[in-house]
């Protein structure tokens, strides 16, 4: 398994964000909003002699083997690291900043902020083809074989945990937890869609040869050139079509403006691209 420092760094950033959402908002409020973290919260409440971080570590260690077997060594290795690191981060937070009570007495505010922050962190981790262990692994397996959005897969895998939460903490907290699971699934899907968004760019310019050369040799993206006829002018036109990311689009846009201020540029956003140079890099 080749080490990728950028991926490693992003996973750790996602874990830190996730840990803050859990520790400062969800855990003190007993909001078991799904996942291994929610299951650990339920178990630690039933067994108060066990620290939450220890229960979380046990759950994650017992489940990461599935990730190795079903999802491969790369996913399994990063998932093992992420699950243990999340437990360690929460343990450090427990040591350095003990939370005797939630930030606010408003359960709904704690739920919304906790889920939004946690969802951002989980979205970053999932986007790097890793997970935080526990039911995230189950969700990833469902995603692999059904191709449903990962957020919806999490909703499926976490529903049972919210039922346990309702039994342990009462129906009020249970319903809040269910609401949290639903919000979490949408946040994660939106995060991942945002990471994977590409731009389909269409350029009509008299300097199409220069623009085409710039995209291919400087941006290192492929292009398709269409032959067309202007509906008003009846002149022959060349239309350049390419799919790029946001940073590449800005460079192309600025270059086109520089060499042809009369050029026509149209863009549309697409949520997923598969093929050489993108998904299959």
Wavefront OBJ file of the C-alpha trace (Angstrom):
o trace
v 0.000 0.000 0.000
v 1.661 3.191 -1.226
v 1.760 6.007 1.306
v -0.016 9.168 0.205
v 0.825 12.096 2.497
v -1.943 14.362 1.152
v -4.531 11.654 1.725
v -3.114 10.959 5.185
v -3.268 14.664 6.085
v -6.858 15.060 4.850
v -7.978 11.992 6.788
v -6.492 13.439 9.974
v -8.148 16.798 9.370
v -11.469 15.035 8.862
v -10.970 12.976 12.031
v -10.197 16.061 14.098
v -13.333 17.840 12.838
v -15.406 14.716 13.478
v -13.936 14.306 16.970
v -14.803 17.898 17.897
v -18.387 17.491 16.718
v -18.783 14.323 18.745
v -17.027 15.380 21.920
v -18.256 18.945 22.316
v -21.845 18.540 21.132
v -23.195 15.023 20.668
v -21.598 13.030 23.489
v -22.383 15.471 26.351
v -25.991 15.601 25.147
v -26.291 11.782 24.933
v -27.210 12.123 21.278
v -26.398 8.727 19.767
v -26.596 9.913 16.180
v -25.621 6.596 14.645
v -22.258 5.095 13.827
v -19.779 3.385 16.102
v -19.686 6.606 18.103
v -23.426 6.422 18.764
v -23.282 2.719 19.604
v -20.382 3.354 21.993
v -22.407 6.091 23.673
v -25.302 3.688 24.265
v -23.028 0.935 25.611
v -21.019 3.280 27.858
v -24.307 4.533 29.317
v -25.422 0.983 30.046
v -21.946 0.129 31.445
v -20.845 3.343 33.215
v -17.595 1.782 34.476
v -16.274 1.721 30.911
v -14.863 4.906 29.418
v -16.487 6.013 26.219
v -13.160 6.096 24.355
v -12.402 2.498 25.394
v -15.785 1.234 24.215
v -15.325 3.049 20.906
v -11.909 1.460 20.415
v -13.255 -2.045 21.137
v -16.091 -1.653 18.642
v -13.805 -0.371 15.934
v -11.135 -3.044 16.432
v -13.759 -5.789 16.335
v -15.132 -4.540 12.998
v -12.130 -3.370 10.978
v -11.283 -6.939 9.961
v -14.414 -6.885 7.811
v -13.045 -3.884 5.950
v -9.825 -5.758 5.118
v -11.705 -8.797 3.866
v -14.501 -7.154 1.898
v -13.138 -3.729 0.907
v -9.423 -4.437 0.526
v -6.167 -3.676 2.303
v -6.021 -0.019 1.300
v -9.446 0.850 2.687
v -8.967 -1.482 5.654
v -5.577 -0.044 6.576
v -6.727 3.554 6.549
v -9.940 2.600 8.338
v -7.982 0.889 11.097
v -5.812 3.954 11.482
v -8.807 6.317 11.404
v -10.812 4.354 13.960
v -7.944 4.142 16.454
v -6.970 7.760 15.866
v -10.526 8.958 16.476
v -10.583 7.096 19.788
v -7.206 8.595 20.690
v -8.322 12.118 19.774
v -11.439 11.835 21.923
v -9.345 10.435 24.797
v -7.024 13.440 24.536
v -10.024 15.780 24.558
v -11.416 13.956 27.597
v -8.081 14.470 29.362
v -7.386 18.052 28.362
v -10.904 19.461 28.328
v -13.369 17.451 30.454
v -16.969 18.182 29.507
v -19.183 18.203 32.590
v -22.145 19.415 30.552
v -22.948 20.459 26.968
v -22.092 23.912 25.650
v -25.756 24.866 25.739
v -28.904 23.549 27.378
v -30.672 23.536 24.008
v -30.692 19.951 22.763
v -31.648 20.920 19.230
v -28.734 23.362 18.898
v -26.316 20.698 20.138
v -27.768 18.232 17.653
v -27.559 20.565 14.657
v -24.043 21.833 15.371
v -22.790 18.387 16.322
v -24.181 16.753 13.191
v -23.032 19.500 10.844
v -19.489 19.482 12.225
v -19.312 15.692 12.386
v -20.786 15.337 8.899
v -18.121 17.594 7.422
v -15.404 15.507 9.069
v -16.933 12.222 7.933
v -17.375 13.546 4.412
v -13.657 14.360 4.225
v -12.707 10.912 5.501
v -15.094 9.077 3.171
v -13.878 11.109 0.206
v -10.364 9.769 0.846
v -11.670 6.181 0.579
v -11.482 5.524 4.307
v -13.946 5.415 7.174
v -13.998 5.810 10.921
v -14.867 2.172 11.494
v -17.963 0.644 13.023
v -21.164 1.059 11.050
v -19.290 3.234 8.550
v -17.740 -0.003 7.285
v -21.177 -1.548 6.900
v -22.328 1.550 5.017
v -19.316 1.355 2.713
v -20.070 -2.298 1.958
v -23.674 -1.414 1.131
v -22.375 1.413 -1.055
v -20.008 -0.948 -2.874
v -22.669 -3.463 -3.828
v -25.697 -1.202 -4.300
v -24.035 2.037 -5.510
v -26.361 4.063 -3.307
v -25.007 7.362 -1.995
v -22.843 6.772 1.075
v -25.057 9.026 3.203
v -28.118 6.912 2.445
v -26.117 3.770 3.244
v -25.202 5.283 6.614
v -28.852 6.034 7.256
v -29.672 2.378 6.646
v -26.893 1.064 8.886
v -27.483 3.544 11.723
v -31.236 3.266 12.022
v -31.028 0.367 14.486
v -28.682 2.325 16.755
v -31.221 5.111 17.073
v -33.757 2.537 18.247
v -31.331 1.460 20.992
v -30.837 5.128 21.863
v -34.590 5.555 22.238
v -34.680 2.556 24.584
v -31.707 3.697 26.716
v -32.185 7.479 26.746
v -35.920 7.718 26.175
v -38.043 8.468 23.096
v -37.222 12.198 23.110
v -33.475 11.649 22.726
v -34.146 8.718 20.413
v -36.175 10.877 18.023
v -33.507 13.580 18.163
v -30.923 10.929 17.324
v -32.979 9.720 14.372
v -33.242 13.303 13.144
v -29.465 13.586 13.540
v -28.882 10.435 11.465
v -31.081 11.807 8.684
v -29.340 15.205 8.688
v -25.952 13.478 8.819
v -26.703 11.432 5.706
v -27.560 14.583 3.728
v -24.501 16.501 4.982
v -22.113 13.691 4.018
v -23.632 13.258 0.551
v -23.464 17.006 -0.078
v -19.853 17.138 1.130
v -18.740 14.290 -1.119
v -20.674 15.707 -4.080
v -18.890 19.030 -3.510
v -15.480 17.359 -3.462
v -16.186 15.483 -6.687
v -17.786 18.352 -8.597
v -16.201 18.958 -11.993
v -16.844 21.615 -14.593
v -17.912 20.889 -18.152
v -16.570 23.816 -20.148
v -17.585 24.798 -23.685
v -15.506 27.421 -25.491
v -16.220 29.105 -28.827
v -13.300 31.220 -29.990
v -11.431 32.180 -33.144
v -8.241 31.236 -31.294
v -9.362 27.664 -30.754
v -5.983 26.196 -31.753
v -4.161 28.168 -29.042
v -6.829 27.385 -26.451
v -6.825 23.706 -27.365
v -3.040 23.568 -27.125
v -3.136 25.324 -23.734
v -5.660 22.887 -22.280
v -3.806 19.817 -23.565
v -0.201 20.830 -22.846
v -0.477 23.256 -19.914
v -3.545 22.039 -18.059
v -2.985 18.438 -19.197
v -6.633 17.689 -19.814
v -8.245 16.169 -22.874
v -10.473 18.075 -25.245
v -13.071 17.409 -27.917
v -13.434 19.801 -30.872
v -16.809 20.050 -32.578
v -17.376 21.562 -36.009
v -20.393 23.844 -36.048
v -22.038 26.639 -38.023
v -23.177 29.905 -36.465
v -26.961 30.200 -36.640
v -26.884 33.963 -37.169
v -23.559 34.524 -38.929
v -23.603 31.273 -40.913
v -19.830 31.109 -40.311
v -17.949 27.916 -39.575
v -17.085 27.578 -35.889
v -14.927 25.333 -33.732
v -16.279 24.405 -30.305
v -13.879 23.130 -27.640
v -15.318 20.905 -24.938
v -13.402 19.746 -21.858
v -14.056 18.577 -18.297
v -11.829 20.105 -15.626
v -11.774 20.896 -11.925
v -12.374 24.342 -10.433
v -8.748 25.467 -10.334
v -8.144 24.316 -13.903
v -11.266 26.121 -15.090
v -10.078 29.420 -13.591
v -6.743 29.100 -15.412
v -8.473 28.301 -18.716
v -10.992 31.118 -18.285
v -8.255 33.678 -17.620
v -6.218 32.451 -20.591
v -9.195 32.653 -22.944
v -9.956 36.205 -21.778
v -6.313 37.137 -22.370
v -6.129 36.000 -26.002
v -9.722 36.547 -27.144
v -12.003 38.927 -25.251
v -14.836 38.087 -27.677
v -14.757 34.373 -26.879
v -17.908 32.647 -25.662
v -17.448 30.401 -22.599
v -20.208 28.257 -21.103
v -19.860 26.105 -17.980
v -21.995 23.504 -16.238
v -21.345 21.578 -13.044
v -21.326 17.792 -12.944
v -21.146 15.719 -9.759
v -19.208 12.719 -11.029
v -16.841 11.814 -13.845
v -15.510 8.355 -14.543
v -12.730 7.535 -16.944
v -9.040 8.021 -17.562
v -7.667 11.074 -15.807
v -10.499 11.181 -13.277
v -11.973 8.229 -11.349
v -9.578 5.734 -12.894
v -6.338 7.675 -12.210
l 1 2 3 4 5 6 7 8 9 10 11 12 13 14 15 16 17 18 19 20 21 22 23 24 25 26 27 28 29 30 31 32 33 34 35 36 37 38 39 40 41 42 43 44 45 46 47 48 49 50 51 52 53 54 55 56 57 58 59 60 61 62 63 64 65 66 67 68 69 70 71 72 73 74 75 76 77 78 79 80 81 82 83 84 85 86 87 88 89 90 91 92 93 94 95 96 97 98 99 100 101 102 103 104 105 106 107 108 109 110 111 112 113 114 115 116 117 118 119 120 121 122 123 124 125 126 127 128 129 130 131 132 133 134 135 136 137 138 139 140 141 142 143 144 145 146 147 148 149 150 151 152 153 154 155 156 157 158 159 160 161 162 163 164 165 166 167 168 169 170 171 172 173 174 175 176 177 178 179 180 181 182 183 184 185 186 187 188 189 190 191 192 193 194 195 196 197 198 199 200 201 202 203 204 205 206 207 208 209 210 211 212 213 214 215 216 217 218 219 220 221 222 223 224 225 226 227 228 229 230 231 232 233 234 235 236 237 238 239 240 241 242 243 244 245 246 247 248 249 250 251 252 253 254 255 256 257 258 259 260 261 262 263 264 265 266 267 268 269 270 271 272 273 274 275 276 277 278 279 280 281
